Amino acid sequence: MLKLGMLVLATLLAIWAVLSGYGDGDLRADRRAQDVQERSAAQDAGAADLTATVARDASEGAEALTPTSPEANSSAAIVEAESQTPEQVEEFPGPALEPSPEYAGRTPEAAPAQPLGDGQRLYVTGSRVNMRSGPGTGNPVVAALTEGTQVEAMGPTGGTWVEIRTAGGDRGFMANQFLSPDAP
């Protein structure tokens, strides 16, 4: 164990010695550009330098400012943004959607409503109540039923949750507090 510790220590010392010997100085100094002047894209296109420094003219007092660069003397006309920005037109590439050949000429049909069976009729009393795949709020929502929707009880109605079926054929569970045998 002692030999392993000494070996790790010797390795770390060797790495430190190598890095301290070769790590001095700036190795990238010769790769950096010298005397780089920052220019904006507008200046590259021939516009005047709008960020030119200005010096106070001592002979005219502190109020008069004179630009220190000749480009700053040129007066640039203000161009409204509306004339610079092209109108954005949304384009949707590709051909118009068409139905597949087996459905050509037909319109989609709504699922036919199935009559409720012989079970007890109940009505939803909440303005919008979730019908879930199982008894409990941890189960996923199957549908949301609005107030006055007639449903059929598929099981006992005395518990906290009641299994129901809608006229559309959807089955699920709803909290008993949102169901009533009387129409709202």
N, C-alpha and C positions, 0 to 999 in steps of 0.2 A: 504494500500500500504506500509505503514511504517512497519507493522507487517511482511509482506512478505520479505522485505529487511532484517529485523533483523533475520528471520528464515534462509535465505540463508547464511547470514554472520555467524551465529552460526554453521550451517552445515559445511561450509568450514573450520572454526576453529577446529571443532571436527575431520575432516578428516586430517588436518595438524598435530594435536596433536597425532593421532594414527600412522600416517606414520613416524613422527619424533621419536616416542618412540620405535617402532618396526623396523624401517628402519636402525638403527645403526648397524655397524659390517658387516662382510661378511658372509652371510648365506650359501654360497656355498663352503666355504673353506674346509670343511670336505669331500666334494665330489670330489675335484680335486685330481688328481694323484700326488704323490710326486716323485721327482727325475726322471722325464721322460727323457730318452735319445732318441733323434730323430735319426732314422736309415732309410736309404733308402731301397727300395725293393731289390736292388742289394746286400746290406749288409746282409739282411735277407736270401738271397740265398747263402751266404758264400763268397762274393767278398770282396776285401780289401776296406778299407775306403779311398776313393780318396780325401776326404776333410780334412784329418788329418792335424793338425797344424804343422808347422815346426819351429824349433828354430835355431837361428844362433849360430854356434859353435865359441866361442870366441877365442879358441886356434888356429884356422886355419884362422882367419880373417873374415871379413864380407862377403866374397864371398862364403864360404862353408856353405851349408845348411844340417842339419841333421834332419830327421823326429823324432817326439816325440812319435810316436806310432809304435809298431812292425809291424803292417799290412802294413805300408807305405813302408817298406823295400822290400816287395815282388814285383817282377817285373811282371806286368800283360801284357800279349800279346795283341796287338791291333788286334781286329777282324773286318774285313771289313763289312760294313753294308749290302752288297749284300748277304753275306752268312748267315746273321741273319734274314733278312726279307724274308718270304716266298712269292712266286709269287702269285699275286692276280688273281684269275680266276673268271670271272663273271658267275654266274649260274642263270638260269631263271627257277624257279620251275614250275612244272605243265606240263601237256601234250601239244603237239603241237595244235595250233588252227585248227579247222575244220569247214566247213560251216554247217549250220543247215540242217536237213534232207530234208526240202522242197526245198532247193537250191543246193543240192548235185549234182555235175557233171556240173553245169552251171557256166559260167563266168559272172561277172557283165557287164551290158551293159551301154554304155554312153547314156545320154538323147539325143534323136534325135533332130537335129536342125530344127526349124520351119522356113519356109520361111517368109520373111518380108511381111507385108501386102501392101496395096495400098497407105500408107501414104508417106510423103516426106522422101527421103533417105538423111541421113546425115552421115558424117564421123568424127571420133574423131581425133583431131589435136594434142593433148598433148601426151607425151610419156607414161604416165600412169595417167588416170583421174578417180576420184571416181564418181560412180553413186550412188545417195542417194535416200532414201525412200520418201523424200519430198523436196520441193524447199527451199534450205538454207543449210548452212554448219552445222547447229545445228542438222540436221537429221542424223540417222545412215546410214553408207555406206552399200549398197546392193551388189555392185560389183566394181571392178576396171577394166576399159577398156583401152586397149593399142592403140597406134597410128594406124590409118587406119581402125579400127573396124567400120563396117557399121551398122548403127542403123536406126530405123524408128521413125519419129516424131509422137507422139500420139496427139499432140495439136498444138497450135500456136507457131511459132518459133521466134516471135518478142520480147519476154520478156527477162529478165535476166536469167531465168531458163526455160528449155524445158523438157517436159515429153517425155521419149523415151522408146523404146522396142528393145531388142537385138534379134538376130537370135535364141538364146537359150531360149527365152521366158521371160527373166527377164525384169521387168518394173521398172522405176525409173526416177529420175530427174538429169539433168546435166547442169552445167553452160553453157550458150549460147556461151561464148567466146572460149570454147573448141570444138565447133561443126562447121562444114563447109559443104556446099552442094557439094564442089569439093573434089575429092579423093586426098589425099596427095601424 
